[in-house]
Amino acid sequence: MTQAAFRGSCLCGAVHYEISGEPQRFYHCHCSRCRKATGTGHASNLLIKPGSIKWIKGEALVHSYKIPEAKRFTSRFCSVCGSQVPRYVKETDMIVIPAGSLDSDPVIKPEGRIFWDSRADWSCGGDGIPVHSEYVPQN
């Protein structure tokens, strides 16, 4: 993987950010929380090391919702349009970037589908990307 700089924004354009650094992972997550948060069959997220994000515009408009019983799940979103935006996950020490919020294609391709066993029957798949029952162990 190579060092990259790419930008993202929310649907209404009130929030803009820039990412610099090397994306570490790219997964489609099929857990029920990601399905509820996105309204789709899975969330597509890149993972990158902390310190890689710069808020260009609208950081004060970013709000969070943390499910009290969830160990790792927090949703961060634009308070104007509701679009998901990057979030820091303390437990993994990574920034999660919703791939759909990027303004251009990411520099890496999805490498797996996680929480496959809890996916909705109608959700997409069958594309040859490896599937995993839970989180993929990090080396």
BAFI-3210 file (N, C-alpha, C; in Angstrom, 3 decimals, decimal comma, padded with zeros to 6 digits):
// residues 139
n [1|2|3|4|5|6|7|8|9|10|11|12|13|14|15|16|17|18|19|20|21|22|23|24|25|26|27|28|29|30|31|32|33|34|35|36|37|38|39|40|41|42|43|44|45|46|47|48|49|50|51|52|53|54|55|56|57|58|59|60|61|62|63|64|65|66|67|68|69|70|71|72|73|74|75|76|77|78|79|80|81|82|83|84|85|86|87|88|89|90|91|92|93|94|95|96|97|98|99|100|101|102|103|104|105|106|107|108|109|110|111|112|113|114|115|116|117|118|119|120|121|122|123|124|125|126|127|128|129|130|131|132|133|134|135|136|137|138|139]
n.u [000,836|000,340|001,349|-001,204|-003,416|-006,611|-009,971|-013,115|-016,673|-019,874|-023,337|-024,768|-022,746|-021,851|-019,922|-016,532|-013,568|-010,099|-007,942|-004,803|-002,222|-001,619|-004,042|-005,076|-006,824|-009,774|-013,032|-016,222|-018,852|-021,233|-022,764|-025,602|-025,799|-024,312|-025,869|-028,270|-027,345|-026,575|-028,677|-028,570|-027,398|-024,848|-022,000|-019,380|-016,130|-013,063|-009,990|-007,742|-004,714|-004,677|-004,485|-004,460|-006,457|-007,883|-010,012|-011,672|-013,865|-016,771|-016,540|-017,671|-020,286|-020,477|-021,890|-022,337|-023,438|-023,537|-024,032|-025,049|-024,483|-022,699|-019,475|-017,638|-019,052|-019,931|-021,702|-020,931|-021,915|-023,086|-024,807|-026,603|-027,415|-027,279|-025,461|-022,964|-019,738|-016,104|-014,802|-013,173|-012,020|-011,483|-010,927|-009,713|-007,806|-007,932|-008,989|-012,130|-013,304|-016,099|-016,563|-018,309|-018,445|-016,289|-014,823|-013,631|-012,431|-011,190|-007,743|-007,259|-008,749|-011,769|-011,111|-012,356|-015,346|-016,945|-018,534|-020,202|-021,859|-024,020|-025,343|-027,977|-030,336|-030,985|-028,900|-026,051|-023,398|-021,154|-019,050|-016,487|-014,821|-013,113|-014,871|-015,752|-016,591|-016,518|-014,663|-011,595|-008,578|-005,866|-002,532]
n.v [-001,183|002,306|005,612|007,962|010,654|011,650|012,826|013,441|013,800|014,865|014,192|016,633|018,473|020,002|019,056|018,391|016,489|015,483|012,812|011,522|009,252|005,722|003,498|000,819|-001,394|-002,682|-003,334|-004,960|-004,759|-006,834|-006,843|-006,491|-003,952|-002,253|-002,550|-001,359|001,268|002,156|001,590|-000,275|-003,414|-003,842|-002,201|-000,348|000,016|001,727|001,369|003,269|004,601|006,567|010,189|010,737|012,196|015,232|017,774|019,692|021,298|022,001|020,434|020,936|020,320|017,616|014,902|012,357|009,011|006,653|003,320|002,184|-000,463|-001,474|-002,573|-001,564|-000,001|003,037|005,642|008,211|011,254|013,707|016,407|017,831|016,505|013,792|011,963|009,423|009,875|009,888|008,144|007,768|004,823|003,859|001,365|-000,176|001,478|002,861|004,787|004,793|004,925|005,699|004,262|005,142|007,848|008,974|011,136|010,237|007,206|004,765|003,953|001,310|-001,960|-003,668|-006,175|-008,190|-009,652|-009,050|-010,388|-012,112|-014,292|-013,157|-011,723|-010,269|-012,252|-011,285|-009,699|-008,590|-010,498|-013,194|-012,414|-013,302|-012,231|-012,859|-014,289|-013,749|-014,826|-013,103|-010,315|-009,791|-011,187|-009,098|-008,704]
n.w [000,000|-000,528|000,516|000,889|000,006|000,455|000,028|001,673|002,202|003,503|002,604|002,250|002,045|004,132|005,862|005,519|004,993|005,130|004,465|005,237|004,767|005,127|004,276|006,309|006,324|004,635|004,835|004,355|006,474|007,894|010,191|012,421|013,567|011,878|009,592|010,450|010,974|008,459|006,806|004,832|003,371|004,353|005,870|004,414|005,152|005,599|007,334|009,191|010,608|013,667|013,753|011,137|009,999|008,885|009,572|007,316|006,977|008,867|011,246|013,751|013,308|013,427|014,996|017,536|018,222|020,642|021,244|024,298|025,367|023,554|022,709|020,811|019,009|017,625|016,141|013,954|012,592|010,200|011,468|010,017|007,586|008,210|007,194|007,478|008,899|009,293|012,187|015,328|016,830|019,886|021,107|019,130|018,273|015,840|012,991|011,557|008,376|006,588|003,550|001,569|001,998|000,831|-001,614|-003,889|-005,469|-003,159|-002,331|-001,938|-002,281|-001,186|001,246|002,574|004,017|006,979|009,927|008,618|009,170|010,431|008,564|006,565|004,803|002,285|001,595|-000,344|-001,868|-002,730|-004,340|-004,322|-002,393|000,635|003,446|006,895|010,178|012,353|013,684|011,948|012,928|013,865|012,781]
ca.u [000,000|001,132|000,892|-002,239|-004,211|-007,894|-010,962|-014,472|-017,645|-021,220|-024,277|-025,159|-021,547|-021,527|-018,738|-015,476|-012,361|-009,013|-007,205|-003,465|-001,665|-001,783|-005,158|-004,621|-007,801|-011,021|-013,985|-017,667|-019,343|-022,624|-023,419|-026,907|-025,626|-023,912|-027,032|-029,195|-026,741|-026,472|-029,913|-028,222|-027,016|-023,545|-021,226|-018,069|-015,274|-011,608|-009,379|-006,477|-004,155|-005,032|-003,650|-004,494|-007,608|-007,915|-011,347|-011,540|-015,055|-017,941|-016,299|-018,621|-021,584|-020,406|-022,445|-022,106|-024,368|-022,881|-024,928|-024,462|-023,961|-021,755|-018,066|-016,900|-019,884|-020,397|-022,004|-020,665|-022,683|-023,359|-026,072|-027,500|-027,998|-027,257|-024,456|-021,888|-018,417|-015,090|-014,854|-012,057|-012,424|-010,444|-010,604|-008,831|-006,858|-008,008|-010,061|-012,989|-013,768|-017,145|-016,084|-019,268|-018,273|-015,120|-015,122|-013,025|-012,217|-010,078|-006,529|-007,258|-010,023|-012,230|-010,368|-013,146|-016,669|-016,943|-019,833|-020,935|-022,877|-025,198|-025,840|-029,356|-030,408|-031,116|-027,697|-025,184|-022,257|-020,822|-018,102|-015,159|-014,085|-013,188|-015,861|-015,319|-017,711|-016,394|-013,540|-010,406|-007,445|-004,829|-001,164]
ca.v [000,000|003,523|006,807|008,581|011,752|011,654|013,649|012,956|014,797|014,351|014,367|018,033|019,284|020,816|018,482|017,939|016,044|014,953|011,715|011,279|008,063|004,443|002,696|-000,484|-002,438|-002,271|-004,423|-004,803|-005,330|-007,260|-006,955|-005,822|-002,525|-001,551|-002,514|-000,332|002,600|002,566|001,324|-001,158|-004,767|-003,830|-000,963|-000,490|000,882|001,676|001,603|003,988|004,953|007,896|011,308|010,790|012,949|016,688|018,292|020,892|022,133|021,446|019,490|021,226|019,736|016,165|014,396|010,940|008,202|005,433|002,340|001,971|-001,810|-001,859|-002,433|-000,775|000,670|004,416|006,224|009,654|011,685|015,128|016,729|018,470|015,532|012,446|011,103|008,955|010,454|009,122|008,088|007,106|003,709|003,746|-000,029|-000,700|002,558|003,100|005,638|004,096|005,856|005,135|004,363|005,906|009,284|009,448|011,865|009,503|005,807|004,535|003,413|-000,143|-002,626|-004,454|-007,419|-009,216|-009,362|-009,494|-010,705|-012,752|-015,196|-012,413|-010,910|-010,468|-013,183|-010,550|-008,890|-008,993|-011,362|-013,999|-011,702|-013,876|-011,635|-013,777|-013,990|-014,049|-014,835|-011,963|-009,464|-010,489|-010,915|-008,211|-009,195]
ca.w [000,000|-000,628|001,220|000,062|000,543|-000,211|000,708|001,780|002,645|003,761|001,504|002,038|001,829|005,308|006,500|004,606|005,684|004,312|005,085|004,701|005,395|004,455|004,789|006,795|006,021|003,989|005,027|004,334|007,727|007,767|011,493|012,463|013,901|010,652|008,707|010,961|010,848|007,061|006,075|003,717|003,758|005,019|005,868|003,784|005,954|005,578|008,636|009,057|011,911|014,195|013,335|009,680|009,517|009,062|009,265|006,486|007,144|009,519|012,345|014,833|012,938|013,578|016,250|017,766|018,984|021,149|021,842|025,627|025,605|022,504|023,064|019,835|018,014|017,725|014,836|013,857|011,432|010,006|012,130|009,049|006,642|008,769|006,564|008,337|008,673|010,022|013,644|015,996|017,682|020,905|021,388|018,083|017,973|014,398|012,477|010,614|007,347|005,738|002,168|000,783|002,213|000,080|-002,846|-004,999|-005,119|-002,231|-002,939|-001,763|-002,552|-000,031|001,409|003,231|004,576|008,365|010,525|007,530|009,700|010,893|007,459|006,125|003,674|001,025|001,391|-001,451|-001,590|-003,886|-005,197|-004,173|-001,280|001,779|004,477|008,256|011,116|013,261|013,326|011,458|013,832|013,325|013,036]
c.u [000,877|000,514|-000,097|-002,833|-005,511|-008,896|-012,317|-015,376|-018,978|-022,115|-024,593|-023,966|-021,159|-020,258|-017,788|-014,266|-011,336|-008,294|-005,837|-002,894|-002,002|-002,973|-004,663|-005,521|-009,001|-011,966|-015,407|-018,148|-020,839|-023,333|-024,718|-026,781|-025,218|-025,071|-028,015|-028,645|-026,718|-027,780|-029,696|-027,833|-025,671|-022,967|-019,885|-017,136|-013,796|-011,127|-008,018|-006,011|-004,587|-004,046|-003,664|-005,606|-007,465|-009,318|-011,177|-012,682|-016,102|-017,720|-017,282|-020,012|-021,621|-020,899|-022,212|-023,273|-023,648|-023,944|-024,319|-023,834|-022,933|-020,321|-017,347|-017,764|-020,318|-020,657|-021,693|-021,259|-022,821|-024,730|-027,056|-028,194|-027,999|-026,233|-023,384|-020,560|-017,398|-015,234|-013,626|-012,618|-011,274|-009,983|-009,677|-007,721|-006,766|-009,125|-010,812|-013,543|-014,867|-016,766|-017,022|-019,162|-017,075|-015,550|-014,493|-012,807|-011,053|-008,906|-006,401|-008,666|-010,472|-011,514|-011,159|-014,496|-016,671|-018,370|-020,782|-022,081|-024,130|-025,787|-027,295|-029,349|-030,433|-029,872|-026,828|-024,029|-021,905|-019,837|-016,675|-014,319|-014,206|-014,223|-015,356|-016,526|-017,705|-015,286|-012,374|-009,266|-006,384|-003,457|-000,385]
c.v [001,241|004,634|007,529|009,780|011,739|012,390|012,970|014,052|014,110|014,675|015,829|018,966|020,148|020,335|017,975|017,530|015,578|013,890|011,648|010,097|006,833|003,695|001,295|-001,637|-001,831|-003,461|-003,980|-005,481|-005,596|-007,365|-006,146|-004,338|-001,726|-001,479|-001,441|001,079|003,093|002,428|000,426|-002,531|-004,866|-002,416|-001,259|000,522|000,635|001,946|002,232|004,401|006,355|008,963|011,514|011,651|014,429|017,134|019,607|021,856|021,343|020,489|019,702|020,655|018,217|015,780|012,897|010,297|006,910|004,534|001,961|000,592|-002,262|-001,605|-001,468|000,128|002,071|004,889|007,717|010,115|013,196|015,408|017,428|017,411|014,089|011,510|010,682|009,564|009,671|009,227|007,356|006,010|003,435|002,302|-000,662|000,280|002,803|004,109|004,813|005,132|005,181|005,355|005,187|007,401|009,849|010,115|011,235|008,065|005,668|003,875|001,905|-000,682|-003,385|-005,801|-008,504|-008,698|-009,922|-009,590|-011,287|-013,612|-014,453|-011,531|-011,226|-011,376|-012,471|-009,727|-009,458|-009,859|-012,097|-013,362|-012,207|-013,254|-012,587|-013,321|-014,478|-013,938|-013,626|-011,054|-010,319|-010,160|-010,056|-008,755|-008,225]
c.w [000,000|000,194|000,320|000,772|-000,247|000,648|000,735|002,287|002,917|002,559|001,209|001,816|003,011|006,008|005,413|005,438|004,662|005,122|004,428|005,460|004,598|005,037|005,146|006,357|005,303|004,051|004,743|005,614|007,613|009,115|011,506|012,784|012,669|009,662|009,152|010,729|009,406|006,293|004,869|004,251|004,458|005,008|005,215|004,433|005,713|006,992|008,412|010,448|012,355|013,742|011,837|009,124|009,833|008,652|008,527|006,758|007,929|010,665|013,498|014,549|013,101|014,973|016,331|018,494|019,340|021,746|023,192|025,837|024,575|022,948|022,125|018,969|018,422|016,312|014,913|012,545|011,390|010,620|011,197|008,196|007,139|008,162|007,560|007,907|009,505|011,534|014,172|016,894|018,647|021,104|020,351|017,724|016,467|014,106|011,435|009,651|006,535|004,273|001,291|000,964|001,459|-001,224|-004,082|-004,540|-004,141|-002,947|-002,757|-002,038|-001,293|000,031|002,121|003,673|005,991|008,895|009,474|008,053|010,182|009,789|007,163|004,900|002,322|000,687|000,269|-000,964|-002,868|-004,833|-005,053|-003,071|-000,092|002,809|005,832|009,189|012,039|012,746|012,833|012,415|013,142|013,710|013,858]
res [m|t|q|a|a|f|r|g|s|c|l|c|g|a|v|h|y|e|i|s|g|e|p|q|r|f|y|h|c|h|c|s|r|c|r|k|a|t|g|t|g|h|a|s|n|l|l|i|k|p|g|s|i|k|w|i|k|g|e|a|l|v|h|s|y|k|i|p|e|a|k|r|f|t|s|r|f|c|s|v|c|g|s|q|v|p|r|y|v|k|e|t|d|m|i|v|i|p|a|g|s|l|d|s|d|p|v|i|k|p|e|g|r|i|f|w|d|s|r|a|d|w|s|c|g|g|d|g|i|p|v|h|s|e|y|v|p|q|n]
***
